[in-house]
Every structure is written in structure tokens, then in C-alpha cells.
């Protein structure tokens, strides 16, 4: 959510400290992990509100399969460009969509766990997730159209994701 590992470490430390101090207040209404995620999300949102800048989000795992090293340095460079663009897409999402996408697609939480962490019902969470994914999809389509116009023989075009 923060896009900066140093900020993320500080926020994680603050979240764990707040969780430790508030452990007596944990009622057990939700899973402990959901309660801890909620604290971490709140701390992350506080940090984002404090910081005027919009950092990038490292999502190495999301793009791990996009690069086939057998294709050589050109494919690696194209993949790095696509990864950087995808990071910008996620970071530029409105905060409510970004949180949904990060919790579900980057952190790997289930819809129910992520909805609990955000204090939403599952239907509202799925709506935010879908809208966030659609914004990213439109931006990626624009990226591929631009790539096709500027470099018609690009390897990225051969690996363009198929529409569902």
C-alpha cells in the first residue's frame, strides 16, 4: 500500500506495537489475523494521509510469471517496463480500490478475510475489488495500444493477456 519498503517496515512496527498494546481489547469477534490486518491498514492509511507524495508499490510476485528469461534481455526489459507501469496503475487507484486490490491480489487474502480487514461486507468488498481491477485493466489496454503504436514488433504484444 505504501510502495516504499522503509515506510512499510515502520508502519508494520507501529501496527505490531499498537496490537501488542491493544491485545487486551481483542474481543475474538474476528480472526486474530483479520484484527491485525485492520490495525496495519489503519496505520498505512494514516501514513498515506500524512505523506503528500504517492509512492510506487513493489509487486514483484505479481509479475514473476510475465518474464520468460529464455527470450533474452529484450523480454526482460519489456517485462520490467510493464511491471513498473502496473505498479503505477495500482498506486494511482483511489485508496478504497487500492486497498481491496492489494489485500486480495498481492497479499492473497480471501474475499472474506479482506472484507473483514476493511470493515466491509463481502458484497461491498467484491465491488471495490472489481472496480479496481477494471481500472487497472483499462490502463493496461492503453499501455498495450501505446506499445503497439510505438514498437509494433514488441514481445509484449505476443504475451498480451486474453480477455475473459
Phi, psi and omega in degrees: 000328185269330178079004182222121185297325179294316177296319180297320178296318179296316180295319178299317179297316178297319180296315179295321178296315179295322178295317180298315180294327183262011183303324179294335180274355178289116186271343181084012178293332180233174175297150178300319181297323178294317178299316180292319176300319181298317178298315180296319179296316178299317178295318178298317178296322177298318180295317179297321179294326180286324182271132180280336183279160177243099183283172177273159182249117178285119180229056182304319183295328181295324184262004186303323182275351185286338184256124173254105186298340179294340181279349173099187186297328181296316179295322179296317179295318179296319180295320179297321178295317178295318179298315179297321179294318179296320176301315179298320179301314181294315182296326183276357175295150171303148187307320182293324178284320181300315180299318180296314181295316182295313182296320185276309190269335179260311182279339175080020177289155174286165178302319182294315180296316181293320178298316177299317181297328180267356180072033181242162168278162187299321180299314179294321178299313181300323178297314179296318179298314180299314180297319177298316179296323180293322177298314179297317180300314179299318180295320178293323176298318176299319179300313181294323177296317177295318179298319180294323181288327185265332182216080187299341181258018183296141176294337179299325182292330178289334183256016182300132181296143178281147177287141179278000000 
